[in-house]
């Protein structure tokens, strides 16, 4: 019995530590539970639901996305000049993770509210990069870059560290599905297949560079973590993230590691850490709430859900 209790306590402790770091402790599950029958922007049969609930894939993919996104001089200028990620990195992580979670699994209303908030914030993120070029977070081309860098890394993380593998057709479906988020934020010409993503990177590569701000952000991420244990975990995940980057991106950012080291050390370490995180965090409370919402029968017009009688006489 003591072993069972100890195991349960360990599992709760791991889940609590991961959720407090990623989501700030409060999952705000109401955004995922209601209204009954609402599929949200995607739904349980989409590839987005499959990819975005995989913890090791999303952790490594998310870190890889930050590295890759930093290579666009205008994108990193906006982050460097307007973000407080160095002073409050956990808050930044919480906001980003919350946005991805609620747009993926939240109700339609919750997802639309999150999109609206980000659009409003983007209107104020503008300025001049060190090279003299003006930038705006609401720039459709810049939004497309951020989206493609992020989602391509999420997919790469799933393919390497996730459960199972997606077929070529499923990978195309993923890009086609998730494009809706970028488009609703204002992005244009969003790649909707793996072939289109490859062509996009080939076209934009000439605009990318490792600026001083990009290299500083990489250095910050590599040393992130308020405790020795967290710093060790981040280093494992960061090494796994580097292995997901295109070789040219890793070389430009000066983080490239030898292929044998990636295959024999970095990736096995992520798989081991990922097993621990899965043990503590699965089944996901967010995905569980979303599945229950989608499966619940829709309330008939004019009728309150069972257990919530309609007030009489306006009271």
N, C-alpha and C positions, 0 to 999 in steps of 0.2 A: 504493500500500500504506500509506504513512504517513497518508493521509487516512482510510483505513478504520480503522486503529489509533486515530487521533485521535478519530474518530467514536465508536468503541466505548468509548474511555476517557471521553469526554464523557458518553455515555449511562450508563455505570456510575456516574460521579460524580454525575449528577443523581439517579439512582435511589437511590444511597447516602445523599445528603443528605435526600431526601424521607423515605425509610424510617427513617433515624436520628431525624428530627424527630418523625414520626408514631408509629412503633412502637418507638423506642428502639434501632434497629439490629438487634435479634434478632426475627425474625418467628416463631420457635418453630413451624416448619412441621410438626412431628410432630403437632400438634393438628389439622392439616388433612389429613394423609396417611393416617391409619389410624382405624378398621379398614376393610378393603376392603369395598366395597358399601354402606357406611353413608351415607344421604343427608343426615344431620344434621337440623336442625329444618326446613329448607326444601327444598333440592335445586336442580339446575341448570335446571329448567323453571319456576321461580317468578320472579315479578317482583322479589322481593327480591334475588335474585342479579344481576339486570340493573341495578337501581338502585344497589346498594351497592358495586359495583366501579368506578363511574365517578368518577375522581379529582377533576376540577374541580367536578362536581355535589356530591360529598360534602364537599369543602373548604368551598365557599361555603354549602352547606346546613348544615353543622355550625356554622359561625360564626353564621349566621342563627338557628339553634336556640338558641345560647347567649344571643343578644340577646333573642329572644322569651321564653325561659324566665325571664329575669331580671325580667320584668314581673309575675310572681306574687310578692307580698311574702313569702309563707311559703317558697317555693322558694329565693328569693335569700337569705333569712335563713339557711337551712340551709347554703347554699354559703358565705356570708360568715363564718359563725361556726364552721364545721367543716372547710372546705377550705383547703388550703395552696396554692391555685392562684396566688397572687401570688408566693410564695416559690419554688415549684417548678411553674411552668406546664407545662413539658415533661412532667414525670411525670404530671400530670393528663391531658394530651393523650394520652400513651401508654396510660394505663389506659382512657380512654374509647374510643379507637380500637381497642384490643385487644378490649374487650367487644363492640363492634359487629361487628368482623371475625369473632370466634370464634362468636358466636351466629348470624351469617349464613352462614358457610362452614365452620365447624369440625364435627368429629364430634359426634354426639349427646352422648356422654359429656363432651367438652370444653365444649360449649355449656351443658349442665346444671351442670357444675362452676362455670362463670362466673356463671350465674344464682344459684347457691347462695351464692357469695362476696358478690355484691352484696346479696342478701337479708340476710346476716349483718351487713354494714356498715350497712345501713339501720336496723337495730335500735338502733344506738348514736347515730344522727344525729337528735337531738331537742333541743328547747330552746324559748325564747320569743323571738318576733320583736319588733322595736322598738315595734310597735303594741300589744304586750301579749298577743297571741294565741299559744298554744302550737302547736308544729308537730312533725311527725315525718316523716322520709323514708319510713317504712313506711306512711304514710297512703294508702289506696287512691285517694282523690281527687287527692292531690298527685302520685302516681305516674302517674295518667292525664294530668294536665296536662303533666308532663315528657315523656311519651311522645308525645302528640299534637303538642306544639310541635316536638319533634325530627323525627318522621317526616314531618310536613307540610312542614318545611323541606328535608329530604332530597329529597322528591318535587319540590318547587319547584326545587331546585338542578339536579336531573336534567332537568326539563322545559326549563329555560333554558340550561344549560351542558353537558348530557349529549349523548351520541350518540343521535340520533333523539328521538322523542317517544312518550309513552305515550298510548294511546287512553283514552277515558273509562272503558271497561270494565277496562282494565289498571290504571288508577289506583285503581279500586275494589278490584281484586284485591290491589294492593299493601297498602292499608290493612287488608284482611281478613287477609292473610298475616302481616304484621308485628305484628298485635295479640297474637299468641301470646306474644311476648316480654314485653309489658307485663302480660299476664294471669298469666304465670308469676312475675313479680316481685311480684304482689299487686294490680295495678290492677283496677278494676271499671268496668263500663259503658264499655268502650273503643270509640270510634267505629271502624266497620269499612267505611266508604265515604266518598267525598268529600262527599256530602250530609250524612252524620252528622258529619263533621269541621266543616263549615260551621256546622251547628246547635250543635255543641259550643262553638266560638269565640264565637258570638253569645250563648250562655248564660253563659259564663264571663267575658266581657269586662268586666262591671261590677266584678269582683274584682281587676282588674289595675291597676297603677300604677307609675310610675317613682320608686321609693324612692331614698333616698340611696345605698344599697348597689347598686342596679341601675345608677345613673348612674356610680358609681365603677367598676363592673365593665366597663361599656361603654368608659370612658376607658382602662382598663387594656388591653383587647383592641385598641383602635385603635392603641396604641403598642407592642404586643407585638413582640418579636424581639430576640435578643441581638446581632445584627450589622445594619449599615445595609442590606445586601442582603435579609436576612430581614424587616426592618421594611418595606421597600418592597414585598415580595411580600405580606406580610400586609395592607398598606394596599390593594393591588389587590383581594385576595380579600375584604376587609372591605367595600369599596365594592360589590363584586358581591353580597355577602351582604345588604347594606342594600336592594338593589334587589329582593330576594326577599321582603322583609317586607310584610305588609299595611300600606297607607299609615298607618292609625291607629296601628300599633305603632311604625313609624319616627318618626312625629311625636311620640308620647309619649316616646320615648327621645331625642329631639332629634338624630336622625341622618338625617332625611329629606333627600334630594338631588333637585334638579329632574329631572323625567322626561327632558328632552332630554340632560342630562348622563349619566344612567344609560344611555340608549340609544346615545349617540354616543361616550361615553368609558368608563364603568365596565364595561359588559358586553363591549365589544370587547377591553378590556385583560385581562379574565378569560379570554376565549377564547384570546388569544395566550399568556398564561401557562399556561393549561391544555394547550395544544399542546406546550409545553416539558415539562411534567410527564408527559404521556402518553408522549412520546418516551423519557423516562428510566425510566419505571416500568412500561410495558406490554411484553409481557404480564405480568400480575400473577402473582407466584410463589405467592401465597396461593390465588388462584382456580385456578391450574393444579394445585396440590396437591389441592385439593378436588375438582376434576373427575376427576383420576386416581383418587382414593379411591372416588368414587361409581361410576365405570366398572369398577373392579376386581371380579372375581367374589368373592362372599362365601366365606369359609372354611367348609367343612362341619363340623358339630359333631364334636368329637373329633379333628379333623385340623388340624394346623398349616398355615399358608400355605406355599406352595412355597418351598423354600430354607431353611426353618426346621423341621428334623425334630423330631418330638415326643421329648422326653427319655425314655430308658428307665430302668426300675428306680428312678424317683423322683429320678434324678440331675440 
